[in-house]
Structure formats: C-alpha cells, structure tokens
Amino acid sequence: MSTVDSTRPREGRFDGGAMGTADIVFFVLAGVAPMGVVVALLTLSIALGDGAGAPGTYLIAGVVLALFSTGYVRMSRRITSVGGFYTFARHGLGRHAGGATAYVALLAYNVATIGIFGALAYFGGEVISEIAGARVSWQVCALAFFLLVSLLAYFKVTMSAKVLGLALAAEVLLLLGFDAAVLIEKGFHGFSLEVFQPAVVFGGGFGVSLMLAFGSFVGFEATALYGEEARAPHRTVPRATYVSLAVIAGFYLVTTWAAISAYGVDHAQAAAKDDPENFIFNASTDYLGQSFTDIMGILVMTSLFAAFLAFHCNTARYQVALARDGLLPRAMARIHSRHGSPVVASGWQLGLVAAATFGFTLAGQDPYLGMGISLYGLGVLGIVALQATAGISIVGFFLRHRRGESVWGAIVAPALGGLGLVVGLILMLVNYSTLTGSDLAWVNSLPWLLPAAAVAGVVAAGRQKGVEPSDRAYATIQSELAAAENARRQGE
C-alpha cells in the first residue's frame, strides 16, 4: 500500500482561500513598518525637507498612490498571480519588459529585505542589551531573528499574519497614543493648518520630503502578491489595497502633524536638525514620560522584525512566480503540500540574507550603516521604479483590454499616478545620497545595479520557451470574468 508524503514540496499555484482582507492588510502595513518610518524617514523629512510642510507632502504622495491604485486594483481583478509587478508588466508591455521588471523586482526586494535585516540586527542588539543590562552582540540577535522568521515562513501564511497583526497593533496604538497626547495638550487650535499652505509645502526642500514620503509608502503594493492565497481575490485584493493605502496615508499625515505640533510650527525643523535620532523620542518623553519612550524603543525593534518577515514573504513569492515562468530554477516554484508555503524559494532567500550578512561582517561593515542603509536605499529606489513601471503597464494593458472599465479608472488615473511616481523616482536619483545618508562612493553607485538587472531580465525573457503558467492563469481568469459578466447580463 503506497502512502503520500504530505510534507513533500509540490510544484504549482498556492492554495486559495487562506487569507482574508485583514490578513493581507497586516502583511502590507507590517512591511511598511510605521514605527520605523516615523522614527527615521519622518524625522528626516522634517529636518532636511520642507519642515512644517511635511504633512502636506505626505498628503500629496497619498493622492498620487491613490491614483495609481485605481488602475492597480482593476489589473489585480483581471490577473490573479503571485508575480505582482512582473506579471502586470508582462501583460501590459510584453515579454521583454516583463523580464526586465522581473529581475529588477528580484534585486530590489532581496536587497530591501537584507537591508531591513541589518537594521533589525543592530537595533535589536541595542534594545535587548538595554533590557538585559549586559551587552548582547548584534550577531546573536541576528541569529535569533533569522531562526524565528525561518520558522514562521515554513508554516501556513496565516500564522505569520497573526504575528504581524500583533506587532502592528502595538506600534500603531502607541503612536496613536502619542498623537492623542499632543492633541489633548495643544487642542485642535495647536494643529495649525499652516502645514498645508502651498507656500509651506512647496518651499525649500520639497523634493527631498516628497522623495522620503514615497519611500515611506514602499510595501503597500504587496497586496497583489497574495492574490492566489486570498479568499475571493477579485474582491479581497482591491479591498486590502484601498484599506492599506488609506490607513498608511492617514496615519502618516496625522502623526507627522502631531510631531510638528508638539514642537510648534516655527520650531519643529530646527529641533529635528539638532537631534534627528531622538526627535520623536524627546517629544514622547515630554508628553507621556520616559516609560512610554522606553516602550517605543522596544517597538522600533518589533516593527523592524515585522517588516523583515513581511518583506521576506513578499520576496519568496516573487521568486516562485519567476521560477514558474522559467526565469529562475524550476525548483524554486515548489510549494509545501501541507502548509502551502514557498519552502524552496524561502530557503534560497534566507540563504542570501545569511550570505550577505556574513560577507558584510567579514568586510568590517556596520550592520546598520553599512548593510542596512545602503541596501535598503537601493531596494526603495527599485520598488518605486517598479511602481512607476506598473503604472505604465496598466495603461498599456487597458488600452487593449478596457472592456467594462471606465476611461478614468483604467487609463487616466493610473497614468497620472505613474507620472507622479516617475517624478518621485527622479527625485530619488537626484537625492540618492540623502536617501541613504551616506557619502561613500560605493553606496551611492549602487543604483547602477538596477539597469544591469533590467538588461539581464530582457536577455532571460528572450530565452523563455512555451506558454508560461502566468499566461494560463490569465486566460483562466479572463474566462471566469467573461462567464460572470454573461451571468450578470442574463440575470438582468
């Protein structure tokens, strides 16, 4: 009598129905790392950018991404695939553009994940040493975080969603507590509308603030990556995209406004420049006490852990999509039979994290300043480039397949959003040293890896043979949509 090993990896699509809207939202918001953004990028936006105009800049970035999302969610209804930007580019712009996008995504998400891990190892060592009252090396912390993510990534995706939900709830509630404390102390009149005046928003440093604002939203686009694992993906993915974007934009706007109000519109930028590392911590101590600030420090670590887990899961899913289409070794497409997790792709991604960490350590590089900032900066640049490419791809797709879609939602809005993202991409390239915070030549030369990856992707796409799984998935979905539309018309 033969038996089937339920733990043996299998090739194919992910099991559908595992994730609801809330699960996907947790992954997306955790990847965005709200606490980490508030402590780092938000402070830099105030200090180096347009100062008190930062809330208005976050509002502008949110509007641009909302325009982009109108086409993004329509595309996600037509194409349910773990390939995300790659799949969209392939169907919108053709095979070679898809290959270029695939390899840029592979580079961008991997280096972003490694960069986040470097920051996590550093801050984890600092926080745990302070709690323990004795020095704990960052290497020990890195190993512990690495093993924990390996374990969570092995099991069903909903387990990771629960962990991310807890971490996210803690950091969001803490920051909302800070916002509320400032509001109670200052009153509504203390939240000056001056921060939205055009002269303030578009003043000196606007370009830097807009660049950092777009960087703060990186990760929200991951909703489409979980389409194959979602319940009713044609509804769940669009809903999760809009919810995630609304929450992120609203949260950043209010928290930035509160931080500026805590110091005063006329003094916030000077305070951020004088002590950027403790800008938020000093304000929280003034309004809520040292104990609150100590907890905030701990949650910076948990926020980075949640971001590392979320980005690792995102990257592994990209690798599955590329392996299924022959752009990576086929073995990476294997899915765990019992847990539905991308075990092989996950193992390869974690192996790359370990190798990079080992290499940077041997080179004497700091885990945060050397590995963290340099690689995360490159990842942010690559992901914004992918978002801009997706905007163009969506327009290209709906110019040919607009049946049932409005001109505004399918073409005009994503075109405007894509244009805004191109502007953001240009600002990032011009101000790349500000994004990384480094004056090292090798760090600021890393963006050249992105066009190199694109060229490699074009070459790889030219060698593809046959019909890819993503094409078959697309054809199936188109048939389902047509059948649903016919049923609706008959019902009328």
C-alpha positions in Angstrom: 0.0 0.0 0.0 1.5 3.3 -1.1 1.4 6.4 1.0 1.6 10.1 0.1 4.1 12.3 2.0 2.0 15.4 2.8 5.2 17.3 3.7 6.9 16.9 0.4 7.1 20.1 -1.7 5.0 20.2 -4.8 5.0 22.5 -7.8 2.0 24.7 -8.8 -0.1 27.5 -7.6 -0.7 28.4 -4.0 -3.8 27.1 -2.2 -6.5 29.7 -2.5 -8.7 30.8 0.4 -6.1 31.0 3.1 -6.1 34.8 3.5 -8.8 37.3 4.1 -8.6 41.1 3.7 -7.3 41.6 7.3 -4.5 39.1 6.8 -3.3 40.9 3.6 -3.6 44.3 5.3 -1.4 43.0 8.2 1.3 41.9 5.8 1.2 45.2 3.9 1.2 47.5 6.9 3.8 45.5 8.7 6.1 45.7 5.6 5.7 49.4 5.7 7.0 49.4 9.3 5.1 52.5 10.6 7.2 52.9 13.8 10.5 52.6 11.9 9.3 55.2 9.3 8.1 57.7 12.0 11.4 57.5 13.9 13.6 57.6 10.8 12.1 58.9 7.5 9.5 61.2 9.0 12.2 63.0 11.1 14.5 63.4 8.0 11.6 64.8 6.0 11.1 67.5 8.6 14.8 68.1 9.1 16.1 68.1 5.6 12.9 68.7 3.6 10.2 71.3 3.7 9.9 71.3 7.5 6.4 72.1 8.7 5.1 71.3 5.2 5.8 67.6 5.7 2.2 66.6 6.4 1.1 68.3 3.1 3.8 66.3 1.3 2.6 63.0 2.7 -0.9 64.0 1.5 0.4 64.6 -2.0 2.2 61.2 -2.0 -1.0 59.6 -0.8 -3.0 61.1 -3.6 -0.5 60.1 -6.3 -0.6 56.5 -5.0 -4.4 56.5 -4.8 -4.5 57.5 -8.5 -2.0 54.6 -9.2 -4.2 52.2 -7.1 -7.3 52.8 -9.2 -5.7 51.0 -12.1 -3.7 48.7 -9.9 -6.8 47.1 -8.3 -8.5 46.8 -11.7 -5.5 45.0 -13.0 -5.5 42.7 -9.9 -9.1 41.7 -10.7 -8.0 40.7 -14.2 -4.8 38.9 -13.3 -4.5 37.0 -10.0 -0.9 36.0 -9.7 1.9 35.9 -7.2 4.1 37.7 -9.8 2.9 41.2 -8.9 4.7 43.9 -10.9 6.4 41.3 -13.1 3.1 39.8 -14.3 1.5 43.2 -14.8 4.4 44.4 -16.9 4.5 41.2 -18.9 0.8 41.5 -19.9 0.9 45.3 -20.2 4.2 45.9 -22.1 5.2 42.5 -23.4 7.6 39.6 -22.6 10.9 41.5 -22.6 9.6 44.4 -20.4 8.2 41.7 -18.1 11.7 40.1 -17.9 13.3 43.4 -17.2 10.7 44.1 -14.4 11.2 40.6 -13.1 14.9 40.9 -12.4 14.6 44.4 -11.1 12.0 43.2 -8.6 14.2 40.2 -7.7 17.1 42.6 -6.9 15.0 45.3 -5.2 13.0 43.1 -2.9 16.0 40.9 -2.0 18.3 43.9 -1.1 15.5 45.6 0.7 14.9 42.5 2.8 18.7 42.2 3.6 18.8 45.9 4.5 15.9 45.6 6.9 17.6 42.6 8.5 20.8 44.7 9.0 18.8 47.4 10.7 16.9 44.8 12.8 20.1 43.2 13.9 21.6 46.5 15.0 18.6 47.9 16.8 17.8 44.5 18.3 21.2 44.3 19.8 20.8 47.8 21.3 17.4 47.3 22.7 18.0 43.8 24.1 21.3 44.9 25.7 19.5 47.7 27.5 16.7 45.4 28.7 19.2 42.7 29.8 21.6 45.2 31.5 24.5 43.5 29.7 26.0 43.7 26.3 24.4 41.3 23.8 26.1 41.2 20.4 24.1 42.1 17.3 25.2 38.8 15.8 23.4 36.8 18.5 20.3 38.9 18.0 20.5 38.5 14.2 20.7 34.7 14.6 17.6 34.6 16.8 15.6 36.8 14.5 16.8 34.7 11.5 15.7 31.4 13.0 12.3 32.8 14.1 11.5 34.1 10.6 12.6 30.8 9.1 10.2 29.0 11.4 7.3 31.4 10.7 7.9 31.3 6.9 7.8 27.5 6.9 4.3 27.2 8.2 1.0 28.4 6.8 0.9 32.1 5.8 -1.9 32.9 8.3 0.5 32.2 11.2 2.8 34.9 10.0 -0.3 37.2 9.5 -1.2 36.7 13.2 2.3 37.6 14.4 2.4 40.7 12.1 -1.1 41.7 13.3 0.1 41.7 16.9 3.3 43.7 16.2 1.4 46.1 14.0 -1.4 46.7 16.5 1.2 47.5 19.3 3.2 50.1 17.3 0.1 51.8 15.8 -1.7 52.0 19.1 1.5 53.5 20.8 1.9 56.2 18.1 -1.8 57.0 18.1 -1.4 57.4 21.9 1.3 60.0 21.2 -0.9 61.8 18.7 -3.7 61.9 21.2 -1.5 63.2 23.9 -0.3 66.1 21.7 -3.9 66.8 20.8 -5.1 66.8 24.4 -2.2 69.1 25.4 -2.4 71.5 22.4 -6.0 71.3 21.5 -7.3 71.5 17.9 -6.0 75.0 17.6 -2.5 73.7 18.2 -2.7 71.6 15.0 -2.1 74.6 12.7 -3.5 74.5 9.1 -0.4 76.3 8.0 1.2 73.0 7.4 -1.0 72.6 4.3 -0.4 76.1 2.8 1.2 75.8 -0.7 4.0 78.3 0.3 5.0 76.0 3.2 4.5 72.6 1.4 6.3 73.7 -1.8 9.0 75.6 0.0 12.7 74.8 0.2 13.3 71.0 0.5 10.0 69.9 -1.1 11.8 67.5 -3.4 13.6 65.8 -0.5 10.3 65.5 1.5 8.4 64.1 -1.5 11.2 61.5 -2.1 11.1 60.4 1.6 7.3 60.4 1.5 7.2 57.9 -1.4 9.9 55.9 0.4 7.6 55.7 3.4 4.8 54.0 1.4 7.1 51.3 0.0 5.4 47.9 0.7 1.8 48.9 0.2 1.8 47.5 -3.3 2.4 43.9 -2.0 -1.4 43.2 -1.8 -1.4 41.7 -5.3 1.3 39.2 -4.4 -1.2 37.4 -2.1 -3.9 37.1 -4.7 -3.5 33.4 -5.2 -3.8 32.8 -1.5 -6.7 35.1 -0.9 -10.4 34.3 -0.5 -12.3 35.8 -3.4 -9.2 37.6 -4.7 -11.2 39.8 -7.1 -12.7 41.5 -4.1 -10.2 40.8 -1.4 -7.1 42.3 -3.1 -8.7 45.6 -4.2 -10.3 46.0 -0.8 -7.0 45.3 1.0 -5.2 47.8 -1.3 -7.5 50.6 -0.6 -7.7 49.9 3.1 -3.9 49.7 3.4 -3.3 52.9 1.5 -6.0 54.8 3.4 -4.6 53.7 6.7 -1.0 54.4 5.8 -1.7 57.9 4.4 -4.0 58.9 7.2 -1.6 57.6 9.9 1.5 59.3 8.5 -0.4 62.6 7.9 -1.8 62.7 11.5 1.5 61.6 13.2 3.6 64.0 11.2 1.2 66.8 12.0 1.3 65.8 15.7 5.1 65.7 15.8 5.3 69.2 14.3 2.6 70.5 16.7 4.5 69.1 19.6 7.4 71.4 18.9 5.5 74.2 17.2 5.3 75.0 13.5 8.1 77.5 13.8 10.5 75.3 15.8 9.9 71.7 14.5 12.5 71.8 11.7 15.2 73.2 14.0 14.6 70.6 16.6 14.7 67.8 14.0 18.0 69.1 12.7 19.5 69.5 16.2 18.8 65.9 17.3 17.2 63.8 14.5 17.8 60.5 16.2 15.7 61.5 19.2 13.3 63.9 17.6 10.3 61.7 18.2 11.6 60.1 21.4 12.2 63.6 23.0 8.6 64.6 22.2 7.1 61.4 23.5 9.1 61.9 26.8 7.8 65.4 27.2 4.2 64.5 26.6 4.0 60.9 28.0 7.1 60.3 30.1 10.2 58.2 29.9 8.5 54.8 30.4 6.4 55.5 27.3 9.5 56.3 25.3 11.2 53.1 26.5 8.3 51.1 25.2 8.5 53.0 21.9 12.2 52.0 21.6 11.2 48.3 22.0 8.5 48.7 19.4 11.1 50.1 16.9 12.7 46.6 17.1 9.4 44.7 16.7 8.5 47.0 13.8 11.7 46.1 12.0 11.1 42.4 12.8 7.6 42.6 11.3 9.0 44.4 8.2 11.7 41.7 7.8 9.1 38.9 8.0 6.8 40.7 5.6 9.5 41.5 3.0 10.9 38.0 3.2 7.4 36.6 2.4 7.0 39.0 -0.4 10.3 38.2 -1.9 9.8 34.5 -1.7 6.6 34.8 -3.6 8.2 36.8 -6.4 10.8 34.1 -6.7 8.0 31.4 -7.0 6.5 33.4 -9.9 9.8 33.8 -11.7 10.6 30.1 -11.2 7.2 29.0 -12.6 7.9 31.1 -15.8 11.4 29.8 -16.2 13.3 32.9 -15.2 14.7 31.2 -12.1 15.4 27.5 -11.4 12.1 25.5 -11.5 12.8 24.0 -8.1 12.0 27.4 -6.5 8.4 27.0 -7.6 7.7 24.2 -5.2 5.1 24.8 -2.5 4.8 22.8 0.7 1.9 20.3 0.4 0.6 20.7 3.9 1.3 24.4 4.8 1.1 25.9 1.3 4.3 27.9 2.0 7.0 28.6 -0.7 9.6 26.5 1.2 12.3 26.3 -1.5 12.1 30.0 -2.5 12.0 30.9 1.2 15.1 28.8 1.8 17.0 30.4 -1.0 16.0 33.9 0.1 17.1 33.3 3.7 20.3 31.8 2.4 21.0 35.0 0.5 20.3 37.0 3.7 22.8 34.8 5.6 25.5 35.1 2.9 25.1 38.9 2.7 25.3 39.3 6.4 28.4 37.1 6.6 30.0 39.0 3.8 29.4 42.4 5.2 30.6 41.2 8.6 33.9 39.9 7.1 34.3 43.3 5.3 34.1 45.0 8.7 30.8 46.8 7.8 28.4 48.0 10.4 25.1 46.1 10.2 23.1 49.3 10.1 25.2 52.0 8.4 27.0 49.5 6.1 24.5 46.8 5.2 21.2 48.2 6.4 21.1 51.8 4.9 23.0 51.0 1.7 20.9 48.0 0.6 17.5 49.3 1.9 18.1 52.6 0.0 18.7 50.6 -3.2 15.6 48.5 -2.6 13.4 51.5 -2.1 14.7 53.1 -5.3 14.0 49.8 -7.2 10.5 49.4 -5.8 9.5 52.9 -6.7 10.8 52.2 -10.2 8.6 49.1 -10.2 5.6 51.1 -9.2 6.2 53.6 -12.0 6.6 50.8 -14.5 3.4 49.2 -13.2 1.5 52.4 -13.8 2.7 52.5 -17.4 2.0 48.7 -17.8 -1.6 49.2 -16.5 -2.3 51.9 -19.1 -0.8 49.7 -21.9 -2.9 46.8 -20.8 -6.2 48.6 -20.6 -5.6 50.4 -23.9 -6.1 47.0 -25.4 -8.4 45.3 -22.9 -10.7 48.0 -21.4 -14.0 46.1 -21.6 -16.2 47.1 -18.7 -13.8 49.6 -17.3 -14.1 53.4 -17.2 -11.5 55.5 -19.0 -10.8 57.4 -15.8 -10.2 54.3 -13.6 -8.3 52.2 -16.1 -6.3 54.7 -18.1 -6.3 58.4 -16.9 -5.9 57.8 -13.1 -3.1 55.2 -13.4 -1.4 57.4 -16.0 -1.4 60.4 -13.6 -0.3 58.1 -10.7 2.5 56.7 -12.9 3.6 60.2 -13.8 3.8 61.2 -10.2 5.8 58.1 -9.4 8.3 58.9 -12.2 8.7 62.4 -10.6 9.4 60.6 -7.3 11.9 58.3 -9.0 13.8 61.2 -10.5 13.9 62.9 -7.1 15.3 59.8 -5.5 18.0 59.6 -8.1 18.9 63.2 -7.7 18.9 63.0 -3.9 20.1 59.4 -3.5 22.8 60.3 -1.0 20.2 61.9 1.2 18.1 58.7 1.0 21.0 56.5 2.1 22.5 59.1 4.4 25.9 58.1 3.1 28.8 59.9 1.3 30.5 56.6 0.4 31.1 56.3 -3.4 30.3 52.6 -3.5 27.0 53.1 -1.7 25.8 55.9 -4.0 26.9 53.9 -7.1 24.6 51.0 -6.2 21.6 52.3 -8.4 23.6 51.2 -11.5 22.7 47.7 -10.5 19.1 48.3 -11.4 19.6 48.9 -15.2 22.1 46.0 -15.1 19.4 43.8 -13.7 16.9 45.0 -16.3 19.2 44.1 -19.1 19.8 40.6 -17.7 16.0 40.2 -17.4 15.5 41.2 -21.1 18.0 38.6 -22.1 16.4 35.9 -19.9 13.0 36.7 -21.2 14.2 36.2 -24.7 15.2 32.7 -23.9 11.8 31.7 -22.5 10.1 28.9 -24.3 6.5 27.9 -24.5 3.4 29.2 -22.6 4.1 30.3 -19.1 1.9 29.5 -16.1 1.0 33.2 -15.7 -0.4 33.2 -19.2 -2.6 30.2 -18.5 -3.7 31.7 -15.2 -4.6 34.9 -17.0 -6.6 33.0 -19.7 -8.5 31.2 -16.9 -9.3 34.4 -15.1 -10.4 36.1 -18.3 -12.8 33.2 -18.9 -14.1 33.4 -15.4 -14.7 37.1 -15.7 -16.5 36.7 -19.1 -18.7 33.9 -17.6 -19.6 36.1 -14.6 -20.4 39.1 -16.9 -22.7 36.9 -19.0 -24.4 35.6 -16.0 -25.0 39.1 -14.7 -26.4 40.2 -18.0 -28.8 37.2 -18.2 -29.9 38.0 -14.6 -30.8 41.5 -15.7 
